Amino acid sequence: MNSLRFLLIGSCFALAAAAQRPASQPIVLHAARLLQVDTGNMLQPGEVLVEGDRIRAVGTHVEHPQGARVIDLGDTTLLPGLIDAHVHLFLHPGAEDLQTVVESVPWRTILAEQAARADLMAGFTAERDMGTEGAGSADTAVRNAINQGIIPGPRMRISGNAIDILGGHEDANRYNPAQHVLSNADYANSAEQLVEVMREQRKEGSDFAKIYETGKDRMVDGVLHTPYQYTAAQLTAAVEEARRMGTTVGVHAMGEPGTLYAAEAGVASIDHATQLSDETMRLMKEKGIFAVPTFTIFEYFAQHRESQDQAAAEAALLDYKIAEFKKQVAAGIQFAVGSDVGPFPHGTQARELTLMARYGMAPLAVLQADMMNGAKLLGWAGQIGELKPGYYADIIAVPGNPLEDISVVEHVKFVMKNGEVVRQ
């Protein structure tokens, strides 16, 4: 009885304290410009009223409630938070294949927390982690810690380990077999094993499945050749299982026929998408499959290889990719923006938007691919990716006008996530 009495008294004190706490202070953001991403309309000036974790009003002038905090961001443009649909929080620059061998999972998790913070400070308020590269479901802990406010970071969709065949793209093929070096992915060699692995990963907290569909890659006489890993039927089994669980499949697929098999199966995204046939692009348009080009990692590897021969090979692959991308833009397929950050420094991946514009897309189309298509791909359509009443208050400010010079997204000056100012 005494224990019950103390519990009731404690509950009453907690309720009273909660009632006395002031509601979160409304915030009004004011800037020279505000981009309405869906239409391309630029409001001048632009204001956003934020109450709690949501946007309440948007316009050239919004209500300034009594007691509101007004933040004047000067000659900047207000945008929705950036979205990176292809990141690796558990990788950092330098010998990424060795990191899984010489670094412990606890250490890699600490580095992943720092990577998440760096990405957020660079304006990325939502991300999709495309595989922990051998750290299993450690990304579940990072996502949950972010969601609980323990550490700073973007909204996360996570996959746990990626999935690969024995001897596939991420297997430890370079090492002495007698050492039994583990793959950086989870093995699945059949449709049944794909389903089994996906169920185990879901049990451990994954939001979606990442599957390696092609590799290793090589250029022969100026043309990309990359063997497939799973048949269309096997990928279809994975997509159907994901649908049963209420989630999706994203694939690493550089080229044909793997990209075609992925499109036939109806995956959510084809990441890297360096080589897409006409039939593949037709299916992607028909089924609403996003291509995620990941130019930044290709550029980085072309500039940071151990030998001139390696750098030349990477440069040739990048040139091929650029030419193919221009065909994809002309074909009218849908894009989302993902950088493959990890092997290059976290927090620098906004360059992906600059490169997509450089290689053939209009700046507004790139921003729509990043924010609106990114929100759809991550399963947050109608909640993030636009500055509209009722959406989460994920907002950034960049200098200048991104429609005139999209590279300004590489110089974010202000970041708000979930209604909280995290950088100013």
N, C-alpha and C positions, 0 to 999 in steps of 0.2 A: 504493500500500500504506500509506504514511504517513497519507494522508487517511482511509483506511478504519479504521486503527488509532485515530486521534483520534476518529472518529465512534463507534466501539465504546466507547472509554473514556468519552466524553461521555454516551453512553446509560446506561452503568452508573452514573455519578454521578447522573444524573437519576432513575433508578429507586431508588437508595439514598436520595436526598433525599426522594422521594415516600413511601417506606416509613417514614422518620423523622418525617414531618409528622403531628401528631396528627389523629385523625378529628374532624369537626365536633362541637362540644360540644352535647349534648342540651339542649333548652330546654323548660321546663314553664311554661305560661301559666296563671295563676290569676286568676279574676275572680268577682264576686258572682253572675254569671249566664252561662249559655251557651245559645244558642238552637239547637235542632235544627230546621232550617228545613223539612225534609220533613214533620215531624209537628206542629210548633208547640210541642213539649214544651220547657219551660224548665228546664234543670238549675240547681240552686242549692245550693252554688256550682258553678262550672264550671271544668274543667281540660283542657288539651290538652298532650300530650307530642309534641314535634317532634324528629325526628332527621333530619339532613340537610335535604332539601327536602320531606320528607313528614310527614304526620300519622301518628303511630304509635298513639296511644290518645286517647280522649275519654271524659270521665265527670265525676262529681262529685269523684272523687279518682282520680288516675292514678299509675302508678309514677313515683317520682323517682329516676332512675338516679344512681349515684355520680358526682359531678362535674357534675351537671346545673345549668344556670343557671335559677334560678326567678325569674320576673317576675310580681310581684303587681300587678295592674291595678286593684285596689280595687273601688269601686262602679260597675262597668261591665258591659256585656254583650258576650261574645265572639260574633262573627258571621263567616261567610265573607266574603272580600273582595267589595266591590261590583263590579258589571259594568255598563258603559255600552255598549249595543249600537248607538249612533249618535253618533259623535263626528267632529269635524273638527280634527285636530291642526294643520292648516296654515291655519287661520283664527283671527283674533283680533277683538275688538270694534272696530267702526267701519268703515263703508264697505267691507264685505267684497267687493263687486264690484270695487272699485278696487285692492284688495290684489294681485290677480293681474296688474295692469297696472303698478303703480309699484314693487312689491317683487320683487327677484330670487329665484329658486328657492333659491340658497344661503342668503340671508337668511331666507326663509320656513322653511327646514329648521332653522336655528338656533332660530327661535321655536317650531317644532314640538317640538324637544327640550325646551324649557322648559315647553311645554304638557303633554307627557307626564309630566314630573316633577310638575307641579302636580296633575294628575289622580291620580297614585299617592299623593301625600301626603294627598289628600282621601279615600283609602280605595279607589280604583278600581284593582283589581289585574288587571283584564282589560277590554279594549275592542275595539270594531269600528270602524275608521276608514272612514267612508262617503264617500270621495272626497277627493283632495288639492286640488280646486278649481283645476286648472291647473298643479299642480306635478308632473304625470306620475307616475313611479314613485319619487319621492323618499321616499315613505313606506316603501319597501323598505329603504332605508338606516337609517331610524329604527328600524324593527322589528328589523333585524338587530343594530344597535348595542345595543338593549335586551337582546336574547337573549344577546349576548356579554358583557354586564355592563359595557359601555363607558359607557353613560348609564343613569340610572334611569328606569323607566317601567313601565306595565302590560304584561301579555301582550297582544300585538296580533294582530288579524286585519285585513288591509289590502286595499284594492281598487285602489290607484293612482287614476288619474282615474276619475270616473264616466263613463257613456256616455249620449249625448244625440243627438237628431236635429238636422239643420241648421235653425236658427231656433227651436230648442226652449228648454226652461226655463232652461238655463244658457248659452245662446249670448249673444254680446255685442250684444244687440239695441238697446241704448240708445246705442251709439256710432256715430260717422260711419263708414259702410261703407268710405269711401276710406282709412281708417286701418288696416283689416284687423286689428282687435283680435281676438285668438284667443278661442275659447270656453273656458270653465272646465272643459269635459268633452271626451271624445273622440267624434268624429262617427261615427254608424252609422245609415244610412238604410234598411237592409233587413235581413232575417234573415241573409243571407250576410255583410253587413258587421258585424253583431253578433258573429257567430262569429269573424270575422277579428280584430276588435278584442280580443275576449276572449282569443284565443290569443296576441296580442302582449302584452297585459297580463300574462298568466300567465308568458310568457317573461321578463318584467321583474320577476317576483316576487309578483304579486298572489295573495291567498288566496281571493278570491271576486270576483264582479262586482256593481257597483252601477249600476243603470240608472234613468234618469229616465223615468217613465211618464206623468206629468201635468204640466200647467202651461202657461201662467200661470193663476193662480187669481183668481176674482172672485166677489163676493157680489151676487146679484140678488134683490131682494125677500126677503132673509133666507135665501136658499138658495145653497149653494156650487155654482159652475160651474167646471169645469176640464177642458180638452180632453185627450184621450189622445194619446200619442206613438207607441206601438207596438201592433199588433194582438195578439190572443191567440196567433195562429199564430207571429208573430215572437218574442214572449216565450217561447213553448214551445221554439222553436229554441235560444234562449239557455239555457233551463233544461236542455235535453237536452245541450247542449255542456258546460255546467257539470258535469252529472252524469258525462259522459265523463271530465272532468278530475278528478273526485273532489271537487268543490266545489259552491257554491251561488250563487244570485242573490238579492240584496235590492233592492227597488225603492222609489224615492220615488214614492208614489202618494197624492194627497190625496183623490180622490173618483172617483165613477162617470163613465163606464164603465171607466176605467183600472184601478180597483181590482178590478173583476170580471175583466177580462182577465188581471190578475196572478194572481188566485186560480185561474182556469181553467188557466193555464200551470203552476201548482204552484211558485211562488217560495217561498223560505224565509221571507221576511218582507215585510210591507207597512208601510213606514215613513211616519209621519204619520197615515195611515188615518183622516182626518177624517170621510169619508163612505163608509159601507159599506152596501150593500143587503142585504136578507134573503138573497138568493141568494149574494151574495159571502160573507157570514158562514157560510152553510151549507157552502160549499166550503172555507172556511178551517178549520172544525171537522173536516170530513171528511179534509182533507189535512194537518192539523197545521201550518197556516201561522200564524206569529206576527204580531200587530199591535204596532207600536211607536209609541205615541202622540206622543211628543216635546212634551209640554205646556210645558216650560220655555222653549223658544224662542218659542212663541206669547205667553206671558206677558211675556217680555222685550221683544219687538217692540211689544206693546201699551203698554209703559211707556217705550220709548226710540225714538220716531220724531221726525222733524224738524218735523212740523206736527201740529196738533190733528186735522186731517182724517185724516192717516195713522194716528195713534194710535187714533182712533175706528173706523176700518176694521179695524184689527188686533184691537181689543177686540170688535167684532162677530163676527169670525171665531172668536175664542177662545170666546165665549159659544155659538156654534153648535157648536163642537167639543166643548165640555163636555156639551151636551145629547145629541149623537150618541154620545159615549163611554159615557154612562149606558145607552143602548140596547145598546151592544156588550157591556158588562159583564153586562147582563141576558140577553143571547143566549148567554153562556157561551163566547165565543171565547178563545183563548189570547193572553196578552200577554207581551212582553218589555219591558225598560226601556231607553229610549234618550232622550237629552236634546237632541241636535243642538248640543251645546256647541261653541264656537268663536266664533260671532258674539256670544256672551256669555262672561264670563271662565271659563277653564278652572279646575277645582278647586272650582267652586260648583254643579256639576250634580246633586248629591244631592237638590236641591230637587225633581227629577222624581218621586222616590218620595213626597215629601210631597204633591205635587199629585195624583198618581194616587189616593192615599188620600182626599184631600179631595173628589175628584170621583166617588167611588163604590166604590172597592175597599177591602176589609178590609186592615189593615196586614200581616197574615201573607201574604195573597194577593199583595200588592205585593212583599214580600221574596222569595216563591217565584218570582214573575215575573222579578225582577231576577237572582237567584242561580241557581236551578235552570233556568228557561227560558233565561236568558242563556247558561248553560253549554252547553245544547243548541244554541242558535242559533249560537254561536261554534265549535261542534265540539269542545267539551271536556267533554261530559257524562261523569260518572264520574271526573273528574279535578279539577274545581274546582266551586264553588257550594254545597258542603256541608262540614261539619266531620265527616269520617269517616276512619277509618284507611285509609291507602293513598292518600288524596287529597293533592294539592299543599298545602303549608302556606301558603295565602293567607288571612290571618286579620286581622280588625280588631277594635277594641274601641270601643264607643260608650257615652256616659254614659246612665244610666237604662235604661228598658225600652222597646225599639222597638215592642213589641206594644201598649203603652199610649200611646206618643207616637212615631210613626215619624220625626218631624222630628229626632230625635237623630242620625240618620245624616248629618245636615248638620254634625255636630260630632265627627268621628272623632278619637279620642285616641291610638290606637295602630295601626300598620300593619306587618304582616309579609307579605312576598311571597317565595314559594319558600324559606321557612324562614329568611330573613334579615330582621332588624328594620330597617325603613327609617324609621320614625317612632315616637318614644316620648316 
